[in-house]
Amino acid sequence: MLRFFTAGESHGPALTVILDGVPAGLPLMAADHIDPWLRRRQSGYGRGQRMIIEQDRATIKGGVRAGRTTGSPLALEIPNKDWQNWLDVMAPEPGNEPRKRALTEPRPGHADLTGGIKYGHKDLRDVLERASARETAGRVAAGAVALRLLEELGIEGSARVVSMAGIECDGGMQWDRLHDLDASPLRTFDQDAEDRIIDRVAQAKEDGDTIGGVVEARFRGVPVGLGTYAQWDRKLDGRLAQAVMSIQAMKGCEIGDGWRAATLPGSAVHDAIVGSKDARYQRASNRSGGLEGGMTNGEELVVRAAMKPIATLMQPLQTVDVVTHQPVAASRERSDVTAVPAASIVVLSMCAVVLADAVLDKFGADTVREVSSALAAHREYTAAY
C-alpha cells in the first residue's frame, strides 16, 4: 500500500511528509523531481504574498540513498520561512504570550467554527493553522514522488484549469503543449479566455472577493484493469473521488463527462468499443474518462474537481464571536484571491498517489524493476486478449 501522512501547521516551522510503500530502486532527487511540482503549486495569477515568502523546497530526510529509493518509508520536510515571523504566536513551548490576540471570529465556509466546537478550542488559530491549504504543499511533495514512479512506468500526468470565475477555458487536451501550461498564469491552453478570466480576478481583488473554478487531472499510458468491480472500497473511481474531495475547498468531483452525462441519453454517453490495426479493443470516444465498472479501461484517465472560492474575504461576511457570542465581521488572514491554478496541481498529486497505489497493488511493490517487468507482461497480455 502506498500511503502518506502530513504533519505541521501553516505558520509552524515546517511541513513533514511520511510516504510509505515506495518501491526500491526509483531514481529520485528533490531538486529534480519534487521541487518543480512545489513551484507549480505556488504559481498562478491571484496568489498572495505568502507565495513570495515561501519559495518551497523539499529536503529528503529518509528513504533515499545515492539518488535511489531504498524501499524504506520516505521522509520529506518543507520548511516554512514565514515561521520566523510567528515565533511568539506558534512556539510549542508554554509561557509565551502571543503578540496577537486570540482569533475568535470564525470565517463562514472555513473549518474554524466546526473545528473549534469539535476540539474545544476558543482560540480558532488552533484549528485554522492545520486546516489551512498550506498543508497541500505536503500533498504535492508526496504526489511528486508518485508522479515520478508513474513516469518510470510509462504513465504521464498533467494538470490544467478548464473553467474559472464562471468562464470556460477548456479547448481540449494537448499533450504536445504541456510547456504552455507551465507558462500560463492560469494553467490553460485558451489564451482568449485567460485574458477575460484575469480581468475578472483583478476585479474580485478590488472588491475584496474570491474566485473558484474547475480543474482537471489527466493521465495517459494507464494500463487496463487497475481497481476492481468486486468490492465498493476498491473501486478506483470511488478512491479517486475520496482523494479529490479531501482537498481543501473542493466541493465536487467527476470522472469523464460526469454531471453532463446525467443530462444525455445512453447513446450519447457510452463509448463504443472498436478495433483497429493498432489495438484489438479501443473506445471510439472517452466520455467515461478511462474508468468503467471501477476499473481503468486503457483510455486516458480524466478526473475533474470543482473548487469553491476561498473562504477568507477581504470584505468579510458576518459571523459570531465564539467568546462574546456577539455578531462581528469574520477574521481576515493573509490570503489569495484565487488558488484555482494551484489546485490543479494538488488534484493531480492526490490522483497520482491513488493511481500509483493501484499500480503497485496489481503489479507488486518491492522494487521498481519487478513492477516494470510485471507491467510490461500485462501490456503484452492485454494486447493479445
C-alpha positions in Angstrom: 0.0 0.0 0.0 1.3 3.4 -1.0 0.1 5.9 1.7 1.2 9.2 3.1 0.7 11.3 6.2 1.4 15.0 6.6 2.1 17.0 9.8 2.7 20.6 10.6 0.9 24.0 10.8 0.6 26.8 8.3 2.9 29.1 10.3 4.8 26.4 12.1 8.5 25.6 11.5 7.9 23.0 8.7 5.6 20.6 7.0 6.6 17.0 7.3 5.6 14.1 5.0 5.9 10.4 5.5 5.3 8.4 2.3 5.3 4.7 2.9 5.3 2.0 0.3 7.6 3.5 -2.4 9.4 0.6 -4.1 13.1 0.3 -4.0 15.2 1.5 -7.0 13.3 4.6 -8.0 15.7 7.3 -9.1 14.7 10.4 -7.0 16.2 13.8 -6.4 14.3 16.5 -4.6 15.6 19.3 -6.8 14.8 17.5 -10.0 11.6 15.6 -9.2 9.8 17.3 -6.2 10.7 21.0 -6.2 9.4 21.7 -9.7 5.9 20.5 -8.6 6.1 22.6 -5.5 6.9 25.6 -7.6 3.9 24.9 -9.8 1.7 24.7 -6.7 2.8 28.2 -5.8 2.2 29.7 -9.2 -0.9 31.2 -10.8 -2.5 34.6 -11.1 -4.3 35.7 -8.0 -1.9 34.2 -5.4 -1.0 36.3 -2.3 2.2 37.4 -0.6 2.8 34.1 1.1 3.9 32.5 -2.2 6.6 35.2 -2.4 7.8 34.5 1.1 8.0 30.7 1.0 9.7 29.6 -2.2 9.1 25.9 -1.3 11.8 23.3 -1.5 11.8 19.8 -0.1 14.5 18.1 1.8 14.7 14.3 1.8 15.2 13.1 5.4 15.0 9.4 4.8 14.3 6.6 2.3 16.7 7.7 -0.4 20.4 6.8 -0.7 22.7 7.6 -3.6 19.8 9.1 -5.6 17.6 6.0 -5.4 14.8 4.9 -3.0 15.6 2.1 -0.7 12.2 0.7 0.0 12.0 2.3 3.4 9.5 5.0 4.3 10.3 8.3 2.6 10.6 11.3 4.9 10.3 14.8 3.4 10.4 18.2 5.0 9.3 21.5 3.6 10.4 24.5 5.8 8.1 27.4 6.4 10.1 30.5 6.0 7.3 32.6 7.5 7.8 30.7 10.7 10.4 33.3 11.7 7.6 36.0 11.8 5.3 33.8 14.0 7.7 32.5 16.7 5.9 34.1 19.6 2.5 33.0 18.3 3.2 29.5 17.2 6.0 28.3 19.5 5.2 24.9 21.0 6.7 25.8 24.4 4.3 27.1 27.1 4.6 30.5 28.7 4.9 32.7 25.7 2.2 35.3 25.4 1.2 35.7 21.7 1.8 39.0 20.2 -1.7 38.9 18.6 -5.0 38.3 20.5 -6.8 35.0 20.2 -8.6 34.6 17.0 -12.3 34.2 17.9 -14.2 35.3 14.8 -14.8 32.2 12.6 -14.9 32.6 8.9 -18.0 31.3 7.1 -17.0 28.5 4.7 -13.9 27.6 6.7 -13.2 24.8 9.3 -12.9 27.5 12.1 -16.2 27.2 13.9 -16.9 23.5 13.5 -13.3 22.6 14.3 -13.5 24.8 17.4 -16.6 23.1 18.6 -15.3 19.6 17.8 -11.9 20.0 19.6 -12.9 22.5 22.3 -10.8 25.5 21.0 -11.8 29.1 21.7 -8.7 30.4 20.0 -9.6 29.3 16.5 -5.9 29.6 15.4 -5.6 26.1 16.8 -8.0 25.0 14.0 -7.0 27.1 11.1 -3.3 26.5 11.3 -3.8 22.9 10.4 -6.9 23.2 8.3 -5.1 25.8 6.1 -4.5 24.9 2.4 -0.8 25.4 3.2 -1.0 21.7 4.1 -1.3 20.9 0.4 2.4 21.6 -0.1 2.9 18.3 1.7 0.4 16.5 -0.6 2.2 17.8 -3.6 5.5 16.6 -2.4 4.0 13.1 -1.9 2.3 13.3 -5.2 5.5 14.3 -7.0 7.1 11.1 -5.8 4.0 9.2 -7.1 4.3 11.0 -10.5 8.0 10.1 -10.7 7.1 6.4 -10.2 4.3 6.6 -12.8 6.7 8.3 -15.2 9.2 5.5 -14.7 6.5 3.0 -15.7 5.4 4.9 -18.8 2.4 6.8 -17.3 2.3 10.5 -17.8 0.1 13.0 -15.8 -0.9 16.6 -16.5 -3.0 19.3 -14.7 -4.9 22.2 -16.1 -7.7 24.6 -15.4 -10.9 24.1 -17.5 -13.2 26.8 -16.0 -12.6 29.7 -13.7 -14.7 32.6 -12.5 -17.6 31.2 -14.5 -15.6 31.4 -17.8 -14.9 28.2 -19.7 -11.3 27.7 -20.9 -11.4 24.1 -22.0 -10.1 24.0 -25.5 -9.3 20.3 -25.3 -6.2 18.5 -24.0 -3.0 19.0 -26.0 -0.2 16.7 -24.7 2.4 18.3 -27.0 1.8 21.7 -25.4 2.4 20.9 -21.7 5.1 23.5 -21.5 2.4 26.1 -22.4 0.6 25.2 -19.2 3.6 26.0 -17.1 4.0 29.3 -18.9 0.3 30.2 -18.5 -0.6 32.2 -15.3 -3.9 30.2 -15.2 -2.6 26.8 -16.5 -4.8 26.8 -19.5 -4.3 26.5 -23.3 -7.1 29.1 -24.0 -5.3 32.4 -24.3 -8.5 34.4 -25.2 -10.4 33.0 -22.1 -7.3 33.6 -20.0 -7.3 37.3 -20.6 -11.0 37.6 -19.6 -10.5 35.5 -16.5 -7.6 37.6 -15.4 -9.8 40.7 -15.7 -12.4 39.0 -13.5 -9.8 38.0 -10.9 -8.5 41.5 -10.8 -12.0 42.9 -10.3 -12.5 40.4 -7.4 -9.4 41.5 -5.8 -10.5 45.1 -6.0 -13.9 44.1 -4.5 -12.3 42.1 -1.6 -13.8 38.9 -3.0 -12.5 35.5 -4.1 -12.8 33.2 -7.2 -13.4 29.5 -7.7 -13.2 27.2 -10.7 -12.9 23.7 -12.2 -9.6 21.8 -12.7 -8.6 18.7 -14.4 -6.1 15.9 -13.7 -5.4 13.6 -16.7 -3.2 10.6 -17.2 -2.2 8.7 -20.3 -0.5 5.3 -20.7 -2.7 3.9 -17.9 -2.9 0.1 -18.2 -6.2 -1.8 -18.3 -7.6 -3.2 -15.1 -6.5 -1.0 -12.2 -9.1 -1.2 -9.5 -11.9 -3.7 -9.4 -15.6 -4.2 -9.6 -15.5 -6.8 -6.8 -15.8 -4.5 -3.6 -17.1 -1.0 -3.1 -14.0 0.3 -1.3 -11.6 -1.0 -4.0 -13.3 0.7 -7.0 -10.8 3.1 -8.4 -13.3 5.8 -9.2 -14.5 5.8 -5.6 -11.0 6.0 -4.3 -10.1 8.9 -6.7 -13.2 10.8 -5.7 -12.4 10.4 -2.0 -8.8 11.7 -2.5 -10.0 14.7 -4.5 -12.8 15.6 -2.1 -10.3 15.5 0.8 -8.6 18.6 -0.6 -9.4 21.9 1.0 -12.2 23.9 -0.8 -13.2 21.0 -3.2 -16.9 20.7 -3.4 -17.4 18.4 -6.4 -15.6 15.6 -8.4 -16.4 14.0 -11.7 -14.9 11.3 -13.8 -15.0 11.9 -17.6 -18.2 13.7 -18.6 -19.6 13.3 -15.1 -22.5 15.6 -14.5 -23.1 16.3 -18.2 -23.6 12.5 -18.7 -26.6 12.7 -16.4 -28.4 15.0 -18.9 -27.9 12.9 -22.0 -29.3 9.6 -23.4 -27.2 6.5 -23.1 -26.4 6.5 -26.8 -24.7 9.9 -26.4 -22.8 8.8 -23.2 -21.3 5.4 -23.5 -18.1 4.7 -25.5 -18.4 2.3 -28.4 -15.8 -0.5 -28.5 -13.9 -0.7 -31.8 -10.9 -2.5 -33.2 -8.1 -1.1 -35.2 -4.8 -2.1 -36.8 -3.1 -0.8 -33.6 -5.3 -2.5 -31.0 -8.0 -5.1 -30.8 -10.1 -3.1 -28.4 -10.4 0.7 -28.3 -13.1 3.2 -27.3 -14.4 5.3 -30.1 -14.7 8.1 -27.5 -13.7 8.7 -23.9 -16.8 10.1 -22.2 -16.3 7.6 -19.3 -12.9 9.3 -18.5 -11.0 6.0 -18.7 -13.0 4.2 -16.0 -15.7 1.6 -16.3 -17.0 -0.5 -13.5 -14.5 0.8 -11.1 -11.6 -0.2 -13.3 -9.3 1.6 -15.8 -10.1 0.6 -19.4 -6.8 1.8 -21.0 -8.1 5.2 -22.2 -6.9 8.4 -20.7 -7.9 8.8 -17.1 -9.8 12.1 -16.7 -10.7 13.5 -13.2 -12.2 16.9 -12.7 -12.8 18.8 -9.5 -14.8 21.9 -8.6 -13.1 24.3 -6.2 -15.3 26.9 -4.3 -14.0 30.4 -3.8 -11.5 30.8 -0.9 -13.3 31.4 2.4 -11.1 34.3 3.6 -12.6 37.5 2.3 -11.0 41.0 2.5 -14.6 42.2 2.7 -15.7 39.6 5.3 -19.1 38.2 5.9 -20.9 38.4 9.2 -20.1 35.8 11.9 -20.5 35.3 15.6 -17.6 35.7 18.1 -17.1 32.4 19.9 -16.2 34.1 23.2 -18.6 37.1 23.4 -21.3 35.4 21.2 -21.8 38.8 19.6 -22.2 39.4 15.9 -18.9 40.6 14.3 -17.1 40.6 10.9 -15.3 37.4 10.2 -11.5 37.3 10.7 -9.2 38.2 7.9 -6.0 36.2 7.3 -3.5 37.0 4.6 -4.9 35.0 1.7 -5.2 34.6 -2.1 -7.9 36.0 -4.4 -7.9 32.6 -6.1 -5.8 29.4 -6.0 -7.5 27.5 -8.8 -4.4 27.0 -11.0 -2.5 25.8 -7.9 -5.4 23.5 -7.0 -5.0 21.7 -10.3 -1.5 20.6 -9.1 -2.9 19.4 -5.8 -5.7 17.4 -7.5 -3.1 15.9 -9.9 -0.9 14.9 -6.9 -3.7 13.2 -5.0 -4.8 11.3 -8.1 -1.2 10.3 -8.7 -0.9 8.8 -5.3 -4.1 6.8 -5.7 -3.1 5.7 -9.2 0.4 4.7 -8.2 -1.0 2.7 -5.3 -3.4 0.9 -7.7 -0.4 0.1 -9.9 1.6 -1.3 -7.0 -1.4 -3.3 -5.8 -1.7 -5.1 -9.2 1.9 -5.4 -10.2 3.9 -5.8 -6.9 5.5 -3.3 -4.7 9.0 -4.3 -3.6 11.3 -3.0 -6.4 10.7 -0.8 -9.5 12.3 -3.5 -11.6 9.7 -6.1 -10.5 6.8 -3.6 -11.1 8.1 -2.6 -14.5 8.6 -6.3 -15.6 5.1 -7.3 -14.4 3.5 -4.2 -16.1 5.3 -5.0 -19.4 4.0 -8.6 -19.3 0.5 -7.3 -18.6 0.6 -4.9 -21.5 1.5 -7.8 -23.8 -1.3 -9.9 -22.4 -3.8 -7.1 -22.8 -2.8 -6.5 -26.5 -3.2 -10.2 -27.2 -6.5 -10.8 -25.3 
